[in-house]
């Protein structure tokens, strides 16, 4: 009984693995990289200044949109609680077609995001996991489109859309942006890191390729799809040149084109800034909704290399 109560000897206990030893040179190099004292203060000061400078344009836009009249007096006009007026927002929402522009931009952005994500994921799956003749040549030829600036193909694309009757239409606005080489490349790189055993097991169970794509590939690609979706959404939401060329009537304007047209109407500066604030709200909401997936997608893409 006493033997059972005795504590185990050191040889009987499980030995914990020792941490790998580092050389004195490595420890000195690590300590040299760590900020101490004024280094930490300097880092916080620098980050605070960078944050303030990054936030200031948004602050100025919101504050000046709440000021009446066309005259801006600096720095007095930047005071947040002085001469607040919502007349600019009332004029934008009532006197301009901003709700129609907002609807056009939502249609342009959301339809483009869904189509680009689906088509790029489908092409990325084919390039990553399927074997067919000429795959590498086709992939690198498709990727070579990245090196061709959009402005080079702008006029030929407009002529093609005009011949097809796509001027001042939704499909003419959306169709040219659906083939996205960068999106295909990112999806191919991400799907290449998925284990082949998942797809082989699904094929053994009798699943077809399209079912594998819907049930396995898309759920596993949620982080990269969210990340890519945010960037595609921002690109189309802020796009100015192509909507300016393809949209001829005020009813087909997007927000960027519509707000730019306000300059020709001699509207107050606060009205234009109020329209810009309204245009920015959906972007913030979209990022807040997909923020977690964006962080996971960026981290996962970096790890997979």
N, C-alpha and C positions, 0 to 999 in steps of 0.2 A: 504493500500500500504506500509506504514511504517512497518507494522507487517511482511510483506513478506521480507523486506530488512534486518530485524534484524537477527543476527547470531543465529544459533540454540543453545539452552542451552546444558550443558554437559549431561543432561539426555536423550536428543534427539539424540545425536551422537552415532554411533555404537562403542561399546567398543571393543578395541583390546584385544585379549587373552594375559594374562600375562605369562611370561616365568616361568617354574617351578623353585621353590626356591631350592637352594642348601645350605647345612649346612656349617658352617665355617670349619668343619673338611674336607669335600669334597673339598672345595676351596683350603685349604692348601695342600692337597694331589695333586691336579691338578697343583698348582704352583710349587710344589716340582719336578714334572716330566718334567717341561718345562725348557730347557737349557737357560742359561743367560750368557752374557759376554764371559768368556773363554770357557764355555761349548759349545757355538755355534761355536767358533773358532776350538775347539778340534774336534767337529763333522765334520766340513768341511775338516780339515786336514786328519782325519781318512778316510773319504769317498774319498778324492783325492788320498791318497796313495793306497787304495784298488782298485780304478779305474786304476791307473798307473800299479800296479802289475798285474791286470787282462789283460790289453791291451799289456803289454810288450812282452809276447810270440808271439803274432801276428805281432807286430812291428819287432821283431828280425827275424821272419821267412821271412817276406817280404824283409827286408833289406839284409839279408844274401843270399837270392835267386838272388839278383842283383849283387853279388860279383863274380868275375871270379876266377877259380882255386878251389883247394880242401882245401887249408890252410885257417883257420879262426884265425885271430889275434884279441884278445879281449883286450881293448874295441874298438880298431881302426876300426874293421870290422863293428861295429854297427853304424858308422857315415852314415847318410842317403845319402849325396850327394858326396861321394868319391868313385871313381873307379866303376861307374855304368856300368853294362853290362847286356844285354838281351840274352847272349849266352845260358844260362841255359834254358830259356823258348823256344828258338829255338830248342835246343837239345831235350827237352821234347816233343814238338809238332811234330818234324820231325823225330827224331831218335827212339822214343819209341811209343808204341801202346796206348798212353794215351787217344786218342780220342775214340778208341775202348773200353777201360776200362771205360771211361766216359759214353759211350752209354750203356754198360752193367749195370753200377750202376744206371743210370736213369731208365732203364727198371725195374730193381729189386726194386728200391725205389718207383717209381710212381705206378706201378701195385700193389705192396703190400699196398700202402697207400689207393688206391681206393677200393681194395678188403676188407681190414681190416675195413675201415670206413663203407662201405655198410653192411658187415656181422655183425659187432658189433652193428650198429644202428638197424638193423633188429632184432637181438637177444635181445638188450636192450629194444626195444619196446614191444616184446613179454613178457619179464620178468616183465616189469613195468606196462603194461596196460591190459594184457590178463589173463584170469583165466583158468587154466587147472590143471588136477590132477598131483601131484608131482612137481609143479613148484618150490617150495622152495627147495626141496631136489635136484632137477636138478641144480638150480642156485648155491647153495652152493657147490655142487660137482664139478661144472664147475669152480667155483672160487678157489677151493682147488688146481687147477693147478698152481696158483701163487706161492704156497709154494714149488713146485717141481723145483729145479734149472734146467736151460737149459742144463747144462753140463751132468746131469744125463741121460737125454733122447737123448743126442747127438749121441752116437754110435748106439742105436736101430733105431733112425731116419735115419741115414746114411745107415744102412743095409736094411731098408725098401725101401729107395729111390734107392739103388743099385739093389734090386730085381725087382723093377718096371721099371728099365731102366732110372732113372732120373739123373744119374751122368753126369756132364758136359752138362747139359741142363738148359734152362731158367725155365721150370716148376718145375724141381727138386730144383732149387735155391729158387723159390718163394713159393711153396706149403706149406712147413712146418711152415711158419711164419703167415699164414692166421688166425689161431685160436688164438686170443689174449684175454686172460681172463681179463686183466686190462682194455682193451678198452671196453669190454662188461659191466664191472662193472661201469665204468664212464658213459657210455651211459644210462644204467639202472637208475642210480642215477639222471641224468639230466632229463630224460623223466618222471620220477616219479613226478617231480615238475610241469609238465604241467597240466592245468586244464582238468578234465574229460569231462566237458561240450563241449569242442571243438570236441572231438571224438564222443560224443553222437549226437551232431547236424549234424555231417557229416554222421553218420549212418542213421539218420532220412531222410536225403536228398538222400539216396540210394547209398552212396559211399561204396565200398568194402574196406577190410582191407589193401590190397596192395596200393590202391589209397589213402587211409588215410595216409599211411606211406610215400608215395611220395609227396603228396600235403600239408600235415600238419606237420608231424613229422620232415622230413628233413629240410624244410625251418626254422622251429623254433629252430632247433639244429645247425644252422650255426656257432655260436660262439664256442660251444664245439667241433664240427667237425673240425673247423680250428685249435683249440688248439691241439686236439688229432692227427690231420694230421701232424702238425709240429713235434711232438714227434715221431710219427711212421716213418716219413721221416728221421729224424736225426738218429734214431736207425738203419734203414736199410742202410742209406748212410755210416755210420761209422762201420757197421758190418764187422767183420774180420774173425772170427773163422769158421762160417758156409760156407761162400764163399771159404775160403781156403781149406776146406775139400771136398766140392762138385764140385768145378771147377778144372779140371785137365789140361786144355790147356791154353796157354797164351791168346787165343782169347776169353775165357770165364771169364778171371779175372775181378774183380771189381777194383775200384781205390785203395782201401786199400790194397788188395792183390798185385796188380801190382806195387804200389809204394814200398811196402815191398820187392818185388823181385828185385828191383834196387840195394839193398844192396849187392846182390850176384854178380852183374855185375861190381863192383868197379867203380861206376859212381861218379862224384864230389858231394860234399854235397850240393852245390848250385842247382844242377839239381834235387835232391830229394826234396829240399825245394820248388823249383818252381812247381814241381808236387803237393806238398801239398797245395800250394796257389791256383792252378787251382781246386783242389778238394774242397776247402772251398768256392769258389765263389757261387756255386748253393745254398749252405746252407744259406748264407747271403741274397741272392735274395729271397729265399722261405720265410724267416722270415720277410723281409721287405714287401712282398706282403700281408702276412697274419697277420701282427703285430696287426692291430686294432681288428681283430676277436680273436686273442690270448688273448689280454687284457680283452675283454668282456667275453670270456669263463672262464678265471681264476677268474674274479670278480663274475660272475654268479654262478660258482660252489661253491665258498666260501660262498655266501649268502644263497644258497640252502642247504648248509651243507651236 
